[in-house]
Structure formats: C-alpha cells, structure tokens
C-alpha cells in the first residue's frame, strides 16, 4: 500500500475490537453506540510517517437515530485531518453544531482536510 494515511467511515467497529493493517497504527476512532453498526470512523497512519501526530480529535453527538461522529488528528500542527460520519437521518442542525465543535481543535493558519460521509 502506497498510502501513509487510511481513514474509514461506516466501520462497524466496536471499542474492544482492533483492526490490524500491517505497518499502520490506529490513531483515533469513535463509536457512538459501542456496538457494531454501520457507522463510526477510524483513522490509521503509517508507523514511519513524518511529521509526527501532535493531537487527536474525537467528537460524538446525538443518539442512535440522529448522530454525527468525528475523529481526526493533527500532524505537527501543520495539517489537521477531520473524518466525519453523518448519519443519513441526522438533522442539519446537529451536523452544524458538531462541525462548530471542530473549531476548538483548529488553528486558522493550519491546512485542513475534511473528508467522510456527509
């Protein structure tokens, strides 16, 4: 695999389960309900990647029917990667509210990559 970063949405992961991608480290994840369902996000970074990870982001809002989950990380405070899972039945207001929480993790001078399922 030539990638240095892998992000997953709708991961079906649970808290006590780990994915083994050779040469990669799990950086951040979230699971609103803590049981396998078709939502959640997980981020992996190659073990040899430079620059180094300086912060992790994990935000969860809502309930099983109306939720937004965000996970991500910063690379040397120069790049912030935000991975979003927005449940199809969640409200636009909840998505906006959750995205506003991301502002607390971001410096306006940084480069930002936002990806996921909106």
One Martini backbone bead per residue (centre of mass of N, CA, C, O) as a GRO file, in nm:
protein
  118
    1UNK     BB    1   0.096   0.037   0.024
    2UNK     BB    2   0.117   0.396  -0.054
    3UNK     BB    3  -0.002   0.489   0.199
    4UNK     BB    4  -0.010   0.695   0.509
    5UNK     BB    5  -0.332   0.719   0.505
    6UNK     BB    6  -0.630   0.589   0.678
    7UNK     BB    7  -0.986   0.612   0.623
    8UNK     BB    8  -1.293   0.535   0.801
    9UNK     BB    9  -1.630   0.455   0.732
   10UNK     BB   10  -1.851   0.253   0.839
   11UNK     BB   11  -1.684   0.024   1.030
   12UNK     BB   12  -1.820  -0.168   1.258
   13UNK     BB   13  -1.695  -0.099   1.519
   14UNK     BB   14  -1.553  -0.172   1.835
   15UNK     BB   15  -1.383  -0.099   2.117
   16UNK     BB   16  -1.245  -0.410   2.147
   17UNK     BB   17  -1.160  -0.369   1.847
   18UNK     BB   18  -0.904  -0.452   1.611
   19UNK     BB   19  -0.711  -0.338   1.348
   20UNK     BB   20  -0.486  -0.496   1.107
   21UNK     BB   21  -0.247  -0.291   0.955
   22UNK     BB   22   0.026  -0.312   0.811
   23UNK     BB   23   0.230  -0.045   0.929
   24UNK     BB   24  -0.008   0.052   1.116
   25UNK     BB   25  -0.175   0.303   1.317
   26UNK     BB   26  -0.403   0.376   1.543
   27UNK     BB   27  -0.533   0.699   1.619
   28UNK     BB   28  -0.859   0.711   1.571
   29UNK     BB   29  -1.196   0.683   1.724
   30UNK     BB   30  -1.556   0.607   1.692
   31UNK     BB   31  -1.858   0.506   1.901
   32UNK     BB   32  -2.155   0.580   2.001
   33UNK     BB   33  -2.284   0.277   2.084
   34UNK     BB   34  -2.065   0.024   2.109
   35UNK     BB   35  -2.172  -0.121   1.844
   36UNK     BB   36  -2.228  -0.294   1.566
   37UNK     BB   37  -2.250  -0.061   1.301
   38UNK     BB   38  -2.299   0.164   1.019
   39UNK     BB   39  -2.075   0.325   1.198
   40UNK     BB   40  -1.802   0.523   1.212
   41UNK     BB   41  -1.451   0.600   1.288
   42UNK     BB   42  -1.116   0.555   1.136
   43UNK     BB   43  -0.758   0.607   1.196
   44UNK     BB   44  -0.456   0.582   1.001
   45UNK     BB   45  -0.091   0.550   1.038
   46UNK     BB   46   0.208   0.530   0.945
   47UNK     BB   47   0.480   0.450   1.138
   48UNK     BB   48   0.690   0.635   0.940
   49UNK     BB   49   0.563   0.900   0.964
   50UNK     BB   50   0.618   1.231   0.852
   51UNK     BB   51   0.498   1.387   1.068
   52UNK     BB   52   0.383   1.409   1.377
   53UNK     BB   53   0.156   1.341   1.619
   54UNK     BB   54  -0.020   1.599   1.831
   55UNK     BB   55  -0.335   1.520   1.787
   56UNK     BB   56  -0.668   1.430   1.891
   57UNK     BB   57  -1.000   1.356   1.751
   58UNK     BB   58  -1.322   1.325   1.943
   59UNK     BB   59  -1.663   1.332   1.824
   60UNK     BB   60  -1.998   1.304   1.978
   61UNK     BB   61  -2.340   1.323   1.851
   62UNK     BB   62  -2.629   1.201   1.991
   63UNK     BB   63  -2.798   0.916   1.863
   64UNK     BB   64  -2.898   0.633   1.698
   65UNK     BB   65  -3.081   0.830   1.489
   66UNK     BB   66  -2.901   1.108   1.563
   67UNK     BB   67  -2.576   1.138   1.420
   68UNK     BB   68  -2.232   1.253   1.487
   69UNK     BB   69  -1.896   1.167   1.374
   70UNK     BB   70  -1.560   1.255   1.491
   71UNK     BB   71  -1.232   1.212   1.357
   72UNK     BB   72  -0.875   1.282   1.429
   73UNK     BB   73  -0.572   1.475   1.330
   74UNK     BB   74  -0.240   1.595   1.387
   75UNK     BB   75   0.041   1.728   1.197
   76UNK     BB   76   0.252   1.928   1.347
   77UNK     BB   77   0.040   2.167   1.326
   78UNK     BB   78  -0.016   2.168   0.986
   79UNK     BB   79  -0.228   1.920   0.983
   80UNK     BB   80  -0.579   1.856   0.957
   81UNK     BB   81  -0.775   1.560   1.008
   82UNK     BB   82  -1.119   1.506   0.910
   83UNK     BB   83  -1.359   1.253   1.013
   84UNK     BB   84  -1.690   1.190   0.883
   85UNK     BB   85  -2.007   1.086   1.033
   86UNK     BB   86  -2.335   1.113   0.882
   87UNK     BB   87  -2.632   1.044   0.946
   88UNK     BB   88  -2.900   1.039   0.733
   89UNK     BB   89  -3.109   1.122   0.986
   90UNK     BB   90  -2.973   1.369   1.048
   91UNK     BB   91  -2.944   1.687   1.124
   92UNK     BB   92  -2.826   1.987   1.025
   93UNK     BB   93  -2.789   2.105   1.309
   94UNK     BB   94  -2.603   1.879   1.417
   95UNK     BB   95  -2.378   1.915   1.213
   96UNK     BB   96  -2.314   2.210   1.279
   97UNK     BB   97  -2.255   2.171   1.580
   98UNK     BB   98  -2.018   1.972   1.538
   99UNK     BB   99  -1.840   2.152   1.356
  100UNK     BB  100  -1.799   2.373   1.573
  101UNK     BB  101  -1.623   2.190   1.760
  102UNK     BB  102  -1.372   2.178   1.571
  103UNK     BB  103  -1.260   2.466   1.617
  104UNK     BB  104  -1.107   2.392   1.890
  105UNK     BB  105  -0.869   2.229   1.707
  106UNK     BB  106  -0.822   2.488   1.519
  107UNK     BB  107  -0.598   2.662   1.331
  108UNK     BB  108  -0.617   2.906   1.089
  109UNK     BB  109  -0.311   2.832   0.972
  110UNK     BB  110  -0.400   2.567   0.885
  111UNK     BB  111  -0.431   2.272   0.736
  112UNK     BB  112  -0.735   2.120   0.592
  113UNK     BB  113  -0.895   1.792   0.606
  114UNK     BB  114  -1.216   1.699   0.480
  115UNK     BB  115  -1.389   1.388   0.543
  116UNK     BB  116  -1.658   1.165   0.427
  117UNK     BB  117  -1.992   1.128   0.552
  118UNK     BB  118  -2.274   1.357   0.471
   0.00000   0.00000   0.00000
